[in-house]
Amino acid sequence: MPRPVLKSVPAVSDQLEALLGYPWPFPGRPPKHDLSTWTVTDDWPEHVPVTEAEMEVFEQWFADLFDEQFISN
């Protein structure tokens, strides 16, 4: 019995070009993603106020995780 012939799937860029009708990447200026030029600053105050309602939301959504982290077995 002969083996079935597997069709090769075109590359994503080829599929996108066929869909759009013009090649990828788009012509023009590339996006600015050079991480060496990024600056990270921490300007938060030392103490960040948290309301009672915010604490209740965290306790509601993350109760299982908090129990796992803070309750020793």
Biopython code that builds the backbone (N, CA, C, O; Angstrom):
import numpy as np
from Bio.PDB.StructureBuilder import StructureBuilder

atoms = [
    (1, "MET", "N", (0.847, -1.165, 0.000)),
    (1, "MET", "CA", (0.000, 0.000, 0.000)),
    (1, "MET", "C", (0.903, 1.243, 0.000)),
    (1, "MET", "O", (1.796, 1.340, 0.843)),
    (2, "PRO", "N", (0.701, 2.172, -0.899)),
    (2, "PRO", "CA", (1.550, 3.363, -0.946)),
    (2, "PRO", "C", (1.246, 4.305, 0.223)),
    (2, "PRO", "O", (0.122, 4.377, 0.720)),
    (3, "ARG", "N", (2.282, 5.013, 0.636)),
    (3, "ARG", "CA", (2.117, 5.975, 1.725)),
    (3, "ARG", "C", (1.368, 7.205, 1.229)),
    (3, "ARG", "O", (1.531, 7.614, 0.079)),
    (4, "PRO", "N", (0.547, 7.794, 2.096)),
    (4, "PRO", "CA", (-0.150, 9.019, 1.678)),
    (4, "PRO", "C", (0.856, 10.168, 1.552)),
    (4, "PRO", "O", (1.815, 10.273, 2.317)),
    (5, "VAL", "N", (0.606, 11.005, 0.579)),
    (5, "VAL", "CA", (1.472, 12.151, 0.359)),
    (5, "VAL", "C", (0.996, 13.289, 1.256)),
    (5, "VAL", "O", (-0.157, 13.713, 1.186)),
    (6, "LEU", "N", (1.906, 13.773, 2.099)),
    (6, "LEU", "CA", (1.568, 14.874, 2.991)),
    (6, "LEU", "C", (1.807, 16.188, 2.265)),
    (6, "LEU", "O", (2.873, 16.416, 1.693)),
    (7, "LYS", "N", (0.806, 17.041, 2.297)),
    (7, "LYS", "CA", (0.949, 18.347, 1.673)),
    (7, "LYS", "C", (1.710, 19.257, 2.629)),
    (7, "LYS", "O", (1.425, 19.293, 3.826)),
    (8, "SER", "N", (2.669, 19.983, 2.095)),
    (8, "SER", "CA", (3.390, 20.916, 2.957)),
    (8, "SER", "C", (2.565, 22.187, 3.121)),
    (8, "SER", "O", (1.968, 22.689, 2.169)),
    (9, "VAL", "N", (2.547, 22.676, 4.313)),
    (9, "VAL", "CA", (1.797, 23.886, 4.622)),
    (9, "VAL", "C", (2.690, 25.080, 4.302)),
    (9, "VAL", "O", (3.847, 25.109, 4.723)),
    (10, "PRO", "N", (2.179, 26.063, 3.568)),
    (10, "PRO", "CA", (2.994, 27.234, 3.270)),
    (10, "PRO", "C", (3.360, 27.993, 4.546)),
    (10, "PRO", "O", (2.639, 27.938, 5.542)),
    (11, "ALA", "N", (4.469, 28.688, 4.502)),
    (11, "ALA", "CA", (4.911, 29.475, 5.647)),
    (11, "ALA", "C", (3.865, 30.542, 5.972)),
    (11, "ALA", "O", (3.079, 30.938, 5.111)),
    (12, "VAL", "N", (3.866, 30.992, 7.203)),
    (12, "VAL", "CA", (2.887, 31.987, 7.640)),
    (12, "VAL", "C", (3.021, 33.259, 6.808)),
    (12, "VAL", "O", (2.016, 33.856, 6.420)),
    (13, "SER", "N", (4.258, 33.677, 6.532)),
    (13, "SER", "CA", (4.444, 34.892, 5.741)),
    (13, "SER", "C", (3.887, 34.720, 4.327)),
    (13, "SER", "O", (3.359, 35.672, 3.752)),
    (14, "ASP", "N", (3.998, 33.509, 3.761)),
    (14, "ASP", "CA", (3.434, 33.256, 2.437)),
    (14, "ASP", "C", (1.901, 33.282, 2.484)),
    (14, "ASP", "O", (1.256, 33.797, 1.571)),
    (15, "GLN", "N", (1.329, 32.726, 3.547)),
    (15, "GLN", "CA", (-0.121, 32.746, 3.702)),
    (15, "GLN", "C", (-0.626, 34.180, 3.849)),
    (15, "GLN", "O", (-1.645, 34.552, 3.267)),
    (16, "LEU", "N", (0.099, 34.981, 4.633)),
    (16, "LEU", "CA", (-0.287, 36.369, 4.836)),
    (16, "LEU", "C", (-0.191, 37.156, 3.545)),
    (16, "LEU", "O", (-1.062, 37.975, 3.250)),
    (17, "GLU", "N", (0.854, 36.916, 2.776)),
    (17, "GLU", "CA", (1.006, 37.599, 1.491)),
    (17, "GLU", "C", (-0.137, 37.227, 0.544)),
    (17, "GLU", "O", (-0.666, 38.091, -0.155)),
    (18, "ALA", "N", (-0.516, 35.955, 0.516)),
    (18, "ALA", "CA", (-1.615, 35.520, -0.351)),
    (18, "ALA", "C", (-2.931, 36.159, 0.095)),
    (18, "ALA", "O", (-3.763, 36.519, -0.738)),
    (19, "LEU", "N", (-3.116, 36.298, 1.403)),
    (19, "LEU", "CA", (-4.334, 36.880, 1.935)),
    (19, "LEU", "C", (-4.413, 38.378, 1.660)),
    (19, "LEU", "O", (-5.456, 38.892, 1.257)),
    (20, "LEU", "N", (-3.293, 39.074, 1.885)),
    (20, "LEU", "CA", (-3.286, 40.532, 1.745)),
    (20, "LEU", "C", (-3.095, 41.001, 0.311)),
    (20, "LEU", "O", (-3.588, 42.058, -0.081)),
    (21, "GLY", "N", (-2.381, 40.208, -0.458)),
    (21, "GLY", "CA", (-2.105, 40.605, -1.830)),
    (21, "GLY", "C", (-0.808, 41.374, -1.988)),
    (21, "GLY", "O", (-0.474, 41.792, -3.096)),
    (22, "TYR", "N", (-0.068, 41.572, -0.906)),
    (22, "TYR", "CA", (1.244, 42.208, -0.974)),
    (22, "TYR", "C", (2.126, 41.602, 0.117)),
    (22, "TYR", "O", (1.623, 41.051, 1.097)),
    (23, "PRO", "N", (3.436, 41.706, -0.058)),
    (23, "PRO", "CA", (4.344, 40.971, 0.835)),
    (23, "PRO", "C", (4.400, 41.543, 2.261)),
    (23, "PRO", "O", (4.135, 42.720, 2.505)),
    (24, "TRP", "N", (4.748, 40.675, 3.151)),
    (24, "TRP", "CA", (5.005, 41.037, 4.539)),
    (24, "TRP", "C", (6.493, 41.071, 4.722)),
    (24, "TRP", "O", (7.129, 40.202, 4.125)),
    (25, "PRO", "N", (7.132, 41.921, 5.437)),
    (25, "PRO", "CA", (6.533, 42.925, 6.283)),
    (25, "PRO", "C", (6.037, 44.100, 5.470)),
    (25, "PRO", "O", (6.442, 44.297, 4.325)),
    (26, "PHE", "N", (5.160, 44.874, 6.073)),
    (26, "PHE", "CA", (4.625, 46.025, 5.384)),
    (26, "PHE", "C", (5.740, 47.016, 5.086)),
    (26, "PHE", "O", (6.667, 47.172, 5.881)),
    (27, "PRO", "N", (5.652, 47.679, 3.951)),
    (27, "PRO", "CA", (6.664, 48.677, 3.664)),
    (27, "PRO", "C", (6.559, 49.840, 4.652)),
    (27, "PRO", "O", (5.479, 50.147, 5.157)),
    (28, "GLY", "N", (7.659, 50.457, 4.908)),
    (28, "GLY", "CA", (7.660, 51.590, 5.830)),
    (28, "GLY", "C", (8.646, 51.410, 6.952)),
    (28, "GLY", "O", (9.486, 50.511, 6.918)),
    (29, "ARG", "N", (8.544, 52.250, 7.931)),
    (29, "ARG", "CA", (9.474, 52.268, 9.043)),
    (29, "ARG", "C", (9.205, 51.108, 9.987)),
    (29, "ARG", "O", (8.047, 50.846, 10.315)),
    (30, "PRO", "N", (10.241, 50.403, 10.435)),
    (30, "PRO", "CA", (10.023, 49.297, 11.371)),
    (30, "PRO", "C", (9.633, 49.825, 12.758)),
    (30, "PRO", "O", (9.952, 50.963, 13.103)),
    (31, "PRO", "N", (8.954, 49.009, 13.538)),
    (31, "PRO", "CA", (8.567, 49.449, 14.879)),
    (31, "PRO", "C", (9.789, 49.615, 15.777)),
    (31, "PRO", "O", (10.829, 48.999, 15.549)),
    (32, "LYS", "N", (9.651, 50.440, 16.781)),
    (32, "LYS", "CA", (10.746, 50.686, 17.716)),
    (32, "LYS", "C", (10.676, 49.686, 18.866)),
    (32, "LYS", "O", (9.951, 49.893, 19.840)),
    (33, "HIS", "N", (11.431, 48.609, 18.743)),
    (33, "HIS", "CA", (11.456, 47.594, 19.795)),
    (33, "HIS", "C", (12.878, 47.342, 20.282)),
    (33, "HIS", "O", (13.174, 46.253, 20.773)),
    (34, "ASP", "N", (13.752, 48.318, 20.155)),
    (34, "ASP", "CA", (15.120, 48.158, 20.611)),
    (34, "ASP", "C", (15.149, 48.345, 22.123)),
    (34, "ASP", "O", (15.106, 49.473, 22.613)),
    (35, "LEU", "N", (15.221, 47.234, 22.866)),
    (35, "LEU", "CA", (15.127, 47.289, 24.319)),
    (35, "LEU", "C", (16.300, 48.017, 24.966)),
    (35, "LEU", "O", (16.198, 48.452, 26.113)),
    (36, "SER", "N", (17.413, 48.156, 24.247)),
    (36, "SER", "CA", (18.568, 48.833, 24.839)),
    (36, "SER", "C", (18.300, 50.315, 25.063)),
    (36, "SER", "O", (19.008, 50.956, 25.839)),
    (37, "THR", "N", (17.297, 50.869, 24.401)),
    (37, "THR", "CA", (16.996, 52.287, 24.563)),
    (37, "THR", "C", (15.896, 52.531, 25.598)),
    (37, "THR", "O", (15.590, 53.685, 25.897)),
    (38, "TRP", "N", (15.296, 51.480, 26.148)),
    (38, "TRP", "CA", (14.227, 51.634, 27.119)),
    (38, "TRP", "C", (14.797, 52.007, 28.486)),
    (38, "TRP", "O", (15.908, 51.603, 28.832)),
    (39, "THR", "N", (14.042, 52.769, 29.251)),
    (39, "THR", "CA", (14.415, 53.143, 30.603)),
    (39, "THR", "C", (13.299, 52.708, 31.543)),
    (39, "THR", "O", (12.124, 52.983, 31.300)),
    (40, "VAL", "N", (13.683, 52.021, 32.624)),
    (40, "VAL", "CA", (12.713, 51.578, 33.614)),
    (40, "VAL", "C", (12.911, 52.428, 34.856)),
    (40, "VAL", "O", (14.015, 52.510, 35.394)),
    (41, "THR", "N", (11.835, 53.058, 35.309)),
    (41, "THR", "CA", (11.908, 53.875, 36.515)),
    (41, "THR", "C", (10.869, 53.399, 37.518)),
    (41, "THR", "O", (9.801, 52.909, 37.149)),
    (42, "ASP", "N", (11.200, 53.551, 38.776)),
    (42, "ASP", "CA", (10.280, 53.199, 39.853)),
    (42, "ASP", "C", (9.985, 54.473, 40.620)),
    (42, "ASP", "O", (10.775, 54.902, 41.461)),
    (43, "ASP", "N", (8.844, 55.075, 40.325)),
    (43, "ASP", "CA", (8.490, 56.309, 41.004)),
    (43, "ASP", "C", (7.278, 56.123, 41.922)),
    (43, "ASP", "O", (6.593, 57.086, 42.268)),
    (44, "TRP", "N", (7.027, 54.860, 42.310)),
    (44, "TRP", "CA", (5.928, 54.597, 43.235)),
    (44, "TRP", "C", (6.342, 55.040, 44.634)),
    (44, "TRP", "O", (7.524, 55.000, 44.977)),
    (45, "PRO", "N", (5.368, 55.462, 45.446)),
    (45, "PRO", "CA", (5.704, 55.805, 46.828)),
    (45, "PRO", "C", (6.090, 54.547, 47.601)),
    (45, "PRO", "O", (5.787, 53.429, 47.183)),
    (46, "GLU", "N", (6.761, 54.746, 48.736)),
    (46, "GLU", "CA", (7.208, 53.596, 49.532)),
    (46, "GLU", "C", (6.015, 52.769, 50.019)),
    (46, "GLU", "O", (6.059, 51.539, 50.007)),
    (47, "HIS", "N", (4.960, 53.448, 50.441)),
    (47, "HIS", "CA", (3.744, 52.768, 50.896)),
    (47, "HIS", "C", (2.607, 53.126, 49.938)),
    (47, "HIS", "O", (2.315, 54.302, 49.721)),
    (48, "VAL", "N", (1.975, 52.110, 49.374)),
    (48, "VAL", "CA", (0.872, 52.327, 48.440)),
    (48, "VAL", "C", (-0.430, 52.022, 49.174)),
    (48, "VAL", "O", (-0.608, 50.908, 49.666)),
    (49, "PRO", "N", (-1.335, 52.981, 49.256)),
    (49, "PRO", "CA", (-2.586, 52.736, 49.966)),
    (49, "PRO", "C", (-3.467, 51.731, 49.210)),
    (49, "PRO", "O", (-3.569, 51.763, 47.984)),
    (50, "VAL", "N", (-4.091, 50.848, 49.975)),
    (50, "VAL", "CA", (-4.980, 49.840, 49.411)),
    (50, "VAL", "C", (-6.296, 49.917, 50.170)),
    (50, "VAL", "O", (-6.311, 49.922, 51.401)),
    (51, "THR", "N", (-7.390, 49.974, 49.440)),
    (51, "THR", "CA", (-8.698, 50.070, 50.090)),
    (51, "THR", "C", (-9.187, 48.701, 50.533)),
    (51, "THR", "O", (-8.696, 47.669, 50.076)),
    (52, "GLU", "N", (-10.138, 48.713, 51.408)),
    (52, "GLU", "CA", (-10.752, 47.466, 51.886)),
    (52, "GLU", "C", (-11.400, 46.710, 50.722)),
    (52, "GLU", "O", (-11.316, 45.483, 50.659)),
    (53, "ALA", "N", (-12.037, 47.427, 49.810)),
    (53, "ALA", "CA", (-12.686, 46.789, 48.656)),
    (53, "ALA", "C", (-11.652, 46.096, 47.770)),
    (53, "ALA", "O", (-11.912, 45.009, 47.254)),
    (54, "GLU", "N", (-10.498, 46.706, 47.591)),
    (54, "GLU", "CA", (-9.441, 46.078, 46.784)),
    (54, "GLU", "C", (-8.941, 44.798, 47.450)),
    (54, "GLU", "O", (-8.694, 43.799, 46.774)),
    (55, "MET", "N", (-8.791, 44.828, 48.768)),
    (55, "MET", "CA", (-8.351, 43.626, 49.485)),
    (55, "MET", "C", (-9.380, 42.503, 49.339)),
    (55, "MET", "O", (-9.014, 41.340, 49.169)),
    (56, "GLU", "N", (-10.660, 42.853, 49.404)),
    (56, "GLU", "CA", (-11.710, 41.840, 49.251)),
    (56, "GLU", "C", (-11.692, 41.211, 47.868)),
    (56, "GLU", "O", (-11.911, 40.008, 47.731)),
    (57, "VAL", "N", (-11.433, 42.011, 46.844)),
    (57, "VAL", "CA", (-11.350, 41.471, 45.481)),
    (57, "VAL", "C", (-10.196, 40.484, 45.380)),
    (57, "VAL", "O", (-10.362, 39.389, 44.842)),
    (58, "PHE", "N", (-9.035, 40.860, 45.889)),
    (58, "PHE", "CA", (-7.885, 39.956, 45.847)),
    (58, "PHE", "C", (-8.145, 38.680, 46.623)),
    (58, "PHE", "O", (-7.811, 37.590, 46.158)),
    (59, "GLU", "N", (-8.737, 38.806, 47.798)),
    (59, "GLU", "CA", (-9.035, 37.622, 48.591)),
    (59, "GLU", "C", (-10.039, 36.719, 47.884)),
    (59, "GLU", "O", (-9.930, 35.495, 47.957)),
    (60, "GLN", "N", (-11.011, 37.311, 47.203)),
    (60, "GLN", "CA", (-12.021, 36.522, 46.488)),
    (60, "GLN", "C", (-11.397, 35.754, 45.329)),
    (60, "GLN", "O", (-11.650, 34.561, 45.164)),
    (61, "TRP", "N", (-10.580, 36.437, 44.526)),
    (61, "TRP", "CA", (-10.044, 35.828, 43.315)),
    (61, "TRP", "C", (-8.831, 34.944, 43.570)),
    (61, "TRP", "O", (-8.610, 33.972, 42.847)),
    (62, "PHE", "N", (-8.049, 35.270, 44.587)),
    (62, "PHE", "CA", (-6.788, 34.557, 44.791)),
    (62, "PHE", "C", (-6.743, 33.788, 46.106)),
    (62, "PHE", "O", (-5.659, 33.469, 46.594)),
    (63, "ALA", "N", (-7.887, 33.490, 46.679)),
    (63, "ALA", "CA", (-7.929, 32.810, 47.973)),
    (63, "ALA", "C", (-7.190, 31.476, 47.937)),
    (63, "ALA", "O", (-6.433, 31.174, 48.860)),
    (64, "ASP", "N", (-7.390, 30.682, 46.905)),
    (64, "ASP", "CA", (-6.720, 29.374, 46.821)),
    (64, "ASP", "C", (-5.204, 29.537, 46.764)),
    (64, "ASP", "O", (-4.469, 28.799, 47.420)),
    (65, "LEU", "N", (-4.749, 30.490, 45.990)),
    (65, "LEU", "CA", (-3.312, 30.734, 45.875)),
    (65, "LEU", "C", (-2.744, 31.231, 47.204)),
    (65, "LEU", "O", (-1.678, 30.787, 47.629)),
    (66, "PHE", "N", (-3.450, 32.142, 47.856)),
    (66, "PHE", "CA", (-2.988, 32.652, 49.149)),
    (66, "PHE", "C", (-2.919, 31.529, 50.179)),
    (66, "PHE", "O", (-1.950, 31.437, 50.933)),
    (67, "ASP", "N", (-3.942, 30.676, 50.216)),
    (67, "ASP", "CA", (-3.933, 29.556, 51.154)),
    (67, "ASP", "C", (-2.740, 28.649, 50.903)),
    (67, "ASP", "O", (-2.076, 28.210, 51.842)),
    (68, "GLU", "N", (-2.474, 28.374, 49.660)),
    (68, "GLU", "CA", (-1.362, 27.508, 49.289)),
    (68, "GLU", "C", (-0.016, 28.109, 49.696)),
    (68, "GLU", "O", (0.888, 27.390, 50.123)),
    (69, "GLN", "N", (0.109, 29.421, 49.562)),
    (69, "GLN", "CA", (1.365, 30.093, 49.850)),
    (69, "GLN", "C", (1.602, 30.325, 51.341)),
    (69, "GLN", "O", (2.734, 30.220, 51.815)),
    (70, "PHE", "N", (0.544, 30.638, 52.077)),
    (70, "PHE", "CA", (0.735, 31.106, 53.449)),
    (70, "PHE", "C", (0.345, 30.113, 54.530)),
    (70, "PHE", "O", (0.656, 30.334, 55.700)),
    (71, "ILE", "N", (-0.322, 29.034, 54.177)),
    (71, "ILE", "CA", (-0.702, 28.044, 55.168)),
    (71, "ILE", "C", (0.206, 26.841, 54.988)),
    (71, "ILE", "O", (0.182, 26.176, 53.952)),
    (72, "SER", "N", (1.009, 26.571, 56.012)),
    (72, "SER", "CA", (1.941, 25.429, 55.916)),
    (72, "SER", "C", (1.212, 24.137, 56.276)),
    (72, "SER", "O", (0.361, 24.110, 57.164)),
    (73, "ASN", "N", (1.560, 23.094, 55.579)),
    (73, "ASN", "CA", (0.924, 21.785, 55.812)),
    (73, "ASN", "C", (1.741, 20.979, 56.772)),
    (73, "ASN", "O", (1.376, 19.849, 57.097)),
]
sb = StructureBuilder()
sb.init_structure("model")
sb.init_model(0)
sb.init_chain("A")
sb.init_seg("    ")
for serial, (resi, resn, name, xyz) in enumerate(atoms, 1):
    if name == "N":
        sb.init_residue(resn, " ", resi, " ")
    sb.init_atom(name, np.array(xyz, "f"), 0.0, 1.0, " ", f" {name:<3s}", serial, name[0])
structure = sb.get_structure()
